[in-house]
Amino acid sequence: MRTRLFVTLLTPFFLLLTCLSARAKEAPKSDTRFAAIAPAVDAFIRQKKLAGAVTLVAQEGEILHLQAHGLADIASEKPMATDAIFRIHSMTKAIVTAAALMLYEESRFAFDDPVSKYLPAFAGRADLSQITVRSLMRHTSGLSYAFTAPQEIARKQMAANIWSGDLEDFAQRLATVPLVHPPDQGWTYGVSIDVLGYLIETWSGMRLDDFLKERIFDPLGMVDTGFYVPEPKRDRLAALYTLTEDGDLIPANSPFSFDLFTRPKLCSGGGGLLSTATDYFRFLQMILDAGSVDGTQLLSADSVALMTTNQLPKQIPSISVTGEKRTGIGFGFGFSVVTVEAGDWDPDGKLDEFGWGGAASCHYWVSPQDRLIVVTLEQTQPYGWTLEWGLKPMIYEAIADSGP
């Protein structure tokens, strides 16, 4: 059992928020039940585990806590702001999966369609031809990242230079890389959702970024989310840091080599988005509200259920990432899902809780039974669990003490 953090110092005040959508109330609100968050995050900053962060807690569609902590940039001593823009990396995956499900509802594909039906390069190999759209959505395709593959496969993926062109070129190059395991015979974290992004372009006839803007970002009021940061917003980008073995935070480059300030040729459906805490909250609130936003159904309740319940076959009881066996954690179409109450991997997690994170230690989790959304954004490599594991027990304790 991980050590629980309970701190009693009061934070001076929580910053105010005006929400545009997703049922969040217009009037800003502070809630003293979450006063322990600020000193806990400040302690992590003093310990040089991170430079700064933005934390958000919402319940029943209302943001109860939104606060900036520490610095957005150490060199310039720029304070973190609640509207700071973060590289959210793999938090992109759930959004892109939701977009694909919108096209499923329009009968553009079936879950058990072979990917090779839409990507001829996959038809030339027997193993690739067995990958289905379902395989992509739940990460059972056998497609990997270089860092989740055995060395021999990692070398071949890097030699294929899969990220050098547009999404169509990416898919063609990927077809030359071996699978880690036969489709649907294991769970491997990898580039499945990047392939799904290519399929979205094929099914819709639109670039991925245009489709996401039209169908998700604009309807939800996610005004600061996209695949690059336009010039007027560049000063809001939080700097990225590597936490060294010596315990120092040093400026870092993204694990992806994408230019953050111009529209990319390749929109990575697996890790290319940048966003803010409030924008991502709006997306999660739509999911928690069974696909509904202010009376408009963006996604059906059935599709949301596929995203937020375990979709892994019985032979894959839980997921494992880079050797970490996450016992009691399954995977839906886009989110990890807690399948065991108080399991060994996440003893503070609740049954049916769903969430995920991003490569620079961003996290989010949603508890349907509590109607609770938590988003913690930072920019620290390598990936760590400092904020989720540090704050989760105190947040759940706070909402257990009294209603919202």
Helices and strands as residue ranges (DSSP letters): G 32-34, H 37-46, E 52-59, E 62-73, E 78-79, E 86-87, G 89-91, H 92-104, G 115-117, G 120-124, G 128-130, H 133-137, G 146-148, H 151-160, H 167-174, H 192-204, H 208-212, I 213-217, H 218-220, G 231-236, E 241-243, E 249-251, E 274-275, H 277-288, E 292-293, E 296-297, H 301-308, E 319-321, E 324-326, E 329-331, E 336-338, E 354-358, E 362-367, G 368-370, E 372-377, E 380-381, H 386-401
